[in-house]
Amino acid sequence: MVESACAGEGVGELLQGAGAGGGSGLQEELTCCICCELLREPVMLECLHHYCRPCILALWHRDPASACCPQCRHRFTRTSLRNNHLVSGVVARVRGAGNQELRHKVQEELSDALRSHRNQLEEILAMMKCDEDKIVRVKSESAELQRRVSSDYEKLHEWLRGDEQRLLQQLHDDTATVEERLRRRLRGLNAARGELERVVADTETSLQQLRRSVMVETRGLCQRVQVDTEPVVSVDLRSARYTGPLQYIIWKRMFHSLDPAPAGLTFDTNTAHPNLVVSEDQRCVRESEEQQCVGLSPARFSQCVNVLGSQGFTSGRHYWEVSVGKKTKWDLGVARESIDRQAMVKLCPQSGYWTLRLRNGNEYWAGTSPWKRLPVETRPQRIGVYLALEDGQISFYNADDMSHLLTFRQPLTERIFPFFSTCFGDGTNTEALYLCPPPVTLPPTEPLT
């Protein structure tokens, strides 16, 4: 009876000490101060402090003479321990509640992790879908480009095959003509041989008769036999049409089948800034310190030394080349017809300009906003500009070796004109810009002589 009362008193103190702290305070009160874990086989000392039976026994076993409470240091004359079943029950309930709380906590953490992982999975799936769509698009674009490349080469192959067949047929006809002339000559020579053989036989007969009689008429036999034969036939087929610079000749003839072939553009003098001087053939433009006597027009550039090409394009593929020489600054490209030619604007796609720009003699820039520096290793002497309106493509090339420099891709919905700017001279940028004429070519059907 005394033990039960003491045990109840000990539990009351535990609960009273944990009342203010809730579940966490009770768990602290039911924790063994030796092992710092919830009490296992809880026992109560005479000072009403509780410990795990294995913990307190192990402590006292090391020094039986100094058995005391680890918390209050109260010494005991005997080491009798009393099991506290009430505390054991409370510990069991707290342990169960802790496990439940732990389960809730772990469940929340796992739920958060699951949501995070699902979000990551959705992001990965979205990226995979995006990449798969890109693969489909790349395959489609690749197939279209393969078709276009094959089509372009097939056109050249078709032209070359046709031209080859024409040339081979011409060679065959020339060979047949020579053979026929040789056969006619052989037939004539064969007839002459027969006639000569007959004359030789007659002459031999006459000689035999001459030995018997000198009265035989020999005047006709002494005359030279006249034989009609074909003139000497030349058998040399190695004429210039077959042995000349055949590849170069074919290339000049093949030029007419190119699409697009280099266009012969001219500068539009009605759009040229007053400080620009355009040559009579409209293929050369340079800056002048003095303004030209030109009329005012909304079509004319008034702020910068710009000029447009005379030819505008609304469809198709077009290519032209500009000789830039050793100029240290220039802007080249295309512009929309609707650009404001009286205002000072940035040369960028948003303003209707798609340009390649040179600054400081060796700095090449894409005319974007902001500018983008381009890694150009070899300084071009000529710039090639390619315009494909249906594809929304403007590309720039080093026309010396046809290496690619820059490409813009944007829908082109209105008339597009070639654009040129000499940029201000400043004493060091005085060279002119030249529009390269198409190479001199041969008509595709002109015979090779």
C-alpha positions in Angstrom: 0.0 0.0 0.0 2.8 2.3 0.8 4.5 1.5 -2.5 1.4 2.3 -4.5 1.0 5.6 -2.8 4.6 6.5 -3.5 4.3 5.4 -7.1 1.2 7.6 -7.5 3.0 10.5 -5.9 5.9 10.0 -8.3 3.5 10.0 -11.3 1.8 13.1 -10.0 5.0 15.0 -9.9 5.9 13.8 -13.4 2.5 15.0 -14.7 2.7 18.2 -12.8 6.2 19.0 -14.1 5.0 18.3 -17.7 1.7 20.1 -17.5 3.0 23.4 -18.8 5.1 21.9 -21.6 2.4 19.6 -23.1 3.5 16.5 -24.9 7.1 17.6 -25.4 7.5 18.4 -21.6 6.0 15.0 -20.6 8.4 13.2 -22.9 11.3 15.1 -21.3 10.1 14.0 -17.8 9.9 10.4 -18.9 13.4 10.4 -20.3 16.2 8.7 -18.4 18.9 11.2 -17.6 21.5 8.4 -17.9 20.7 7.1 -21.4 18.7 10.1 -22.6 16.0 7.8 -23.9 12.4 7.1 -22.8 12.4 5.0 -19.6 12.8 1.3 -20.1 11.7 -0.8 -17.1 11.2 2.4 -15.1 12.2 2.2 -11.4 11.8 4.9 -8.7 14.3 5.7 -6.0 13.4 6.9 -2.5 14.0 10.5 -3.7 11.2 9.8 -6.2 13.5 10.1 -9.3 13.0 7.6 -12.0 15.6 5.7 -14.1 15.8 2.8 -16.4 16.5 -0.3 -14.3 19.5 -1.4 -16.5 20.9 2.1 -16.5 20.9 2.7 -12.7 22.1 -0.8 -11.9 25.0 -0.4 -14.3 25.9 2.9 -12.7 25.8 1.5 -9.2 27.6 -1.6 -10.2 30.7 0.4 -11.0 30.8 1.9 -7.4 28.4 0.1 -5.0 29.7 2.0 -2.0 28.6 5.4 -3.4 25.1 4.6 -4.4 23.3 7.8 -4.9 20.8 9.5 -7.2 22.5 10.9 -10.3 20.2 14.0 -10.2 19.9 15.0 -6.5 23.0 13.2 -5.2 20.9 11.7 -2.4 22.7 8.7 -0.9 21.0 5.5 -0.1 22.0 2.9 2.5 20.4 0.2 0.5 20.0 -0.2 -3.2 16.5 -1.5 -3.3 14.6 -0.5 -6.5 10.9 -0.3 -6.9 9.2 -1.0 -10.2 6.8 1.8 -11.1 4.0 0.2 -13.2 2.1 3.4 -13.5 5.1 5.2 -15.0 5.6 2.2 -17.3 2.0 2.7 -18.6 2.5 6.4 -19.1 5.8 5.7 -20.9 4.1 3.2 -23.2 1.4 5.7 -24.1 3.9 8.5 -24.7 6.0 6.1 -26.8 2.9 5.2 -28.9 1.9 8.9 -29.2 5.5 9.7 -30.3 5.4 7.0 -32.9 2.1 8.3 -34.2 3.5 11.8 -34.3 6.6 10.5 -36.0 4.4 8.8 -38.6 2.5 12.0 -39.2 5.7 13.9 -39.5 7.2 11.3 -41.9 4.0 11.2 -43.8 4.0 15.0 -44.3 7.7 14.9 -45.3 7.1 12.1 -47.7 4.0 13.9 -49.1 6.1 17.0 -49.7 8.8 14.9 -51.3 6.3 13.2 -53.4 4.8 16.5 -54.6 8.4 17.7 -55.3 9.3 14.6 -57.2 6.0 14.7 -59.1 6.7 18.3 -60.1 10.2 17.4 -61.1 8.8 14.4 -63.1 6.3 16.7 -64.8 9.1 19.1 -65.7 11.3 16.3 -67.1 8.3 15.0 -69.0 7.6 18.4 -70.4 11.3 18.8 -71.4 11.2 15.3 -72.9 8.0 16.3 -74.9 9.7 19.5 -76.0 12.8 17.6 -77.1 10.8 15.0 -78.8 8.9 17.7 -80.7 12.2 19.2 -81.6 13.4 15.9 -82.9 10.3 15.6 -85.1 10.8 19.2 -86.2 14.5 18.6 -86.9 13.7 15.5 -88.9 11.1 17.3 -90.9 13.4 20.3 -91.5 16.2 17.9 -92.4 14.0 16.0 -94.8 12.9 19.3 -96.4 16.5 20.5 -96.6 17.6 17.2 -98.1 14.8 17.5 -100.7 15.9 21.0 -101.5 19.6 20.1 -101.7 18.8 17.1 -103.8 16.5 19.1 -106.1 19.2 21.8 -106.6 21.8 19.3 -107.4 19.4 17.3 -109.6 18.8 20.4 -111.6 22.5 20.8 -112.2 22.9 17.1 -112.8 20.1 17.2 -115.3 21.6 20.1 -117.1 25.0 18.5 -117.1 23.6 15.2 -118.4 21.7 17.0 -121.1 24.8 19.0 -122.1 26.9 15.9 -122.0 24.5 14.0 -124.2 24.5 17.0 -126.7 28.3 17.1 -126.8 28.6 13.3 -127.1 26.0 13.3 -129.9 27.9 16.1 -131.6 31.1 14.1 -131.3 29.3 11.0 -132.7 27.9 13.0 -135.6 31.4 14.5 -136.3 32.9 11.0 -136.2 30.2 9.6 -138.5 30.8 12.5 -141.0 34.6 11.8 -141.0 34.0 8.1 -141.4 31.6 8.6 -144.3 34.1 11.0 -146.1 36.8 8.4 -145.6 34.7 5.6 -147.0 33.9 7.8 -150.1 37.5 8.5 -150.5 38.3 4.8 -150.1 35.7 3.9 -152.8 37.3 6.5 -155.1 40.8 5.2 -154.4 39.6 1.7 -155.0 38.1 2.7 -158.4 41.3 4.5 -159.3 43.4 1.4 -158.3 41.3 -0.7 -160.7 41.7 1.8 -163.5 45.5 2.0 -162.9 45.8 -1.8 -162.8 44.0 -1.9 -166.2 46.3 0.7 -167.6 49.4 -1.1 -166.2 48.2 -4.3 -167.9 47.7 -2.5 -171.2 51.1 -0.8 -170.9 52.8 -4.1 -170.2 51.0 -5.6 -173.3 52.1 -2.7 -175.4 55.7 -3.1 -174.3 55.6 -6.7 -175.3 54.2 -5.7 -178.7 56.8 -2.9 -178.9 59.5 -5.5 -178.9 57.9 -7.1 -182.0 57.0 -3.9 -183.8 57.9 -0.3 -183.2 54.8 0.7 -185.2 52.5 0.3 -182.3 50.8 3.6 -181.3 52.0 4.4 -177.8 51.2 8.0 -177.6 48.0 7.4 -175.5 49.7 5.0 -173.2 52.4 7.5 -172.2 49.8 10.0 -170.9 49.4 10.1 -167.2 46.2 8.4 -166.0 43.8 11.0 -164.5 42.0 9.5 -161.5 39.2 11.4 -159.8 39.5 10.9 -156.0 38.1 12.6 -153.0 40.4 15.3 -151.5 42.5 14.2 -148.5 40.2 13.9 -145.4 41.4 15.3 -142.1 40.9 12.7 -139.3 41.8 15.0 -136.5 38.7 15.1 -134.1 40.6 17.0 -131.4 39.1 20.3 -132.1 38.7 23.1 -129.6 35.1 22.0 -128.8 36.4 18.8 -127.3 39.9 19.7 -126.1 39.5 23.3 -124.9 38.9 24.4 -121.2 35.8 22.2 -121.3 34.9 22.5 -117.6 35.2 26.3 -117.6 33.1 26.5 -120.8 30.5 24.3 -119.4 30.4 26.3 -116.1 29.8 29.5 -118.1 27.0 27.9 -120.0 25.6 26.3 -116.9 25.3 29.7 -115.2 21.9 30.2 -116.9 20.5 27.2 -115.1 21.4 28.4 -111.6 18.6 29.4 -109.3 19.2 31.9 -107.9 22.0 33.1 -110.1 23.9 36.3 -109.1 21.7 39.2 -110.0 22.9 42.3 -111.8 21.6 45.0 -109.4 21.9 48.7 -109.7 21.7 51.5 -107.1 18.5 53.6 -107.0 19.7 57.2 -107.4 16.3 58.5 -106.2 16.9 57.0 -102.7 20.6 57.9 -102.4 21.6 60.4 -99.6 22.7 63.8 -101.0 26.3 63.1 -100.0 26.4 59.9 -102.1 27.7 59.9 -105.6 26.4 57.1 -107.9 28.2 56.2 -111.1 26.6 56.4 -114.5 26.2 52.7 -114.7 24.6 52.8 -111.2 26.9 50.0 -110.0 29.3 52.2 -107.9 28.6 54.5 -104.9 30.9 56.6 -102.8 30.6 59.3 -100.2 31.3 62.9 -101.1 32.0 65.8 -98.7 29.8 68.0 -100.9 26.1 67.4 -101.2 24.8 66.7 -104.7 22.1 68.8 -106.3 19.2 66.4 -105.9 15.6 67.0 -105.4 13.9 66.4 -102.0 11.8 63.3 -101.9 10.3 61.1 -99.2 12.0 58.2 -101.0 15.5 59.7 -100.4 17.5 59.1 -97.2 18.2 62.3 -95.5 19.9 61.4 -92.2 22.5 58.7 -93.1 24.5 57.9 -96.2 22.2 55.1 -97.3 20.9 53.9 -100.7 18.6 51.2 -101.8 18.8 48.9 -104.8 16.6 49.7 -107.8 15.1 46.2 -107.8 12.6 45.3 -105.1 11.4 41.7 -104.5 8.1 40.2 -103.2 8.8 36.5 -103.9 11.4 34.1 -105.0 15.0 33.5 -104.2 17.7 36.2 -105.0 21.4 36.5 -104.6 23.8 39.4 -105.2 27.3 40.3 -104.4 28.9 43.6 -103.2 32.6 44.4 -103.5 33.6 46.2 -100.2 37.4 46.3 -100.9 39.3 47.6 -97.9 36.6 49.8 -96.5 36.7 50.1 -92.7 33.0 50.6 -92.2 29.8 49.6 -94.1 26.3 48.3 -93.6 24.8 45.8 -96.1 21.6 43.9 -96.2 17.9 44.4 -97.0 15.1 46.8 -95.9 11.4 46.9 -96.1 9.8 49.3 -98.6 7.9 51.0 -95.8 11.0 52.2 -93.8 11.1 55.8 -92.7 13.9 57.3 -94.7 13.7 60.7 -93.1 14.3 59.6 -89.5 17.4 58.6 -87.6 16.6 55.0 -86.7 18.5 51.9 -85.5 19.3 49.4 -88.2 17.6 46.4 -86.7 14.8 44.0 -87.7 12.3 45.8 -85.5 12.8 48.9 -87.6 12.7 47.0 -90.9 16.4 46.4 -91.6 18.3 43.2 -91.7 22.0 44.0 -92.0 25.6 42.9 -91.6 27.9 45.6 -90.3 31.6 46.3 -90.4 33.3 48.6 -87.9 37.0 49.5 -87.2 38.2 47.5 -90.2 37.8 44.1 -88.6 34.8 44.0 -86.4 31.8 42.3 -88.0 28.4 42.7 -86.3 24.9 41.4 -86.8 22.5 44.3 -87.0 20.4 43.2 -84.1 19.3 45.1 -81.0 21.8 45.0 -79.3 24.5 44.3 -81.9 26.0 40.8 -81.8 29.7 40.4 -82.6 30.5 37.7 -85.3 33.6 35.5 -85.3 34.9 36.3 -88.8 38.5 35.0 -89.4 39.2 36.0 -93.0 38.4 39.5 -94.0 36.0 39.3 -97.1 36.6 41.5 -100.2 33.1 40.7 -101.5 29.9 40.1 -99.5 27.2 37.8 -100.9 23.6 38.5 -99.8 20.9 35.7 -100.2 17.2 36.5 -99.9 14.5 33.8 -99.8 11.2 35.5 -99.2 8.9 32.5 -98.9 11.4 31.0 -96.3 11.8 34.3 -94.5 15.6 34.0 -94.8 18.3 36.6 -95.2 21.9 35.2 -95.3 25.3 36.7 -95.7 28.4 35.0 -97.1 32.0 35.7 -97.7 31.7 35.6 -101.5 35.4 34.9 -101.9 35.0 31.4 -100.5 31.2 31.2 -99.9 31.7 30.7 -96.1 28.6 31.6 -94.1 28.7 34.7 -91.9 25.1 35.4 -90.7 21.5 34.4 -91.2 18.3 36.1 -90.1 15.0 34.2 -90.1 11.8 36.2 -90.0 8.5 36.3 -92.0 8.8 38.9 -94.8 5.4 40.2 -95.6 6.1 43.2 -97.9 8.4 44.3 -100.7 12.0 44.0 -99.8 14.9 46.1 -101.3 18.6 45.6 -101.2 20.1 48.1 -98.7 23.6 49.7 -98.7 25.4 52.2 -96.5 28.9 53.5 -97.2 29.0 54.9 -93.6 30.7 58.3 -93.2 34.2 58.5 -94.4 36.0 60.3 -91.6 39.0 60.5 -93.8 39.8 56.7 -93.6 36.7 55.1 -95.1 36.7 56.7 -98.6 36.6 53.6 -100.8 33.4 53.0 -102.8 31.0 50.1 -102.8 30.6 48.2 -106.0 27.7 46.0 -107.1 29.4 43.0 -108.7 27.9 42.3 -112.2 27.0 38.7 -113.1 29.9 36.8 -114.7 30.1 36.8 -118.5 28.4 33.7 -119.6 27.7 31.7 -122.8 24.1 31.1 -124.0 23.1 27.6 -122.8 22.5 26.4 -126.4 25.5 28.1 -128.1 27.6 25.5 -129.9 31.1 24.9 -128.8 33.5 25.7 -131.6 
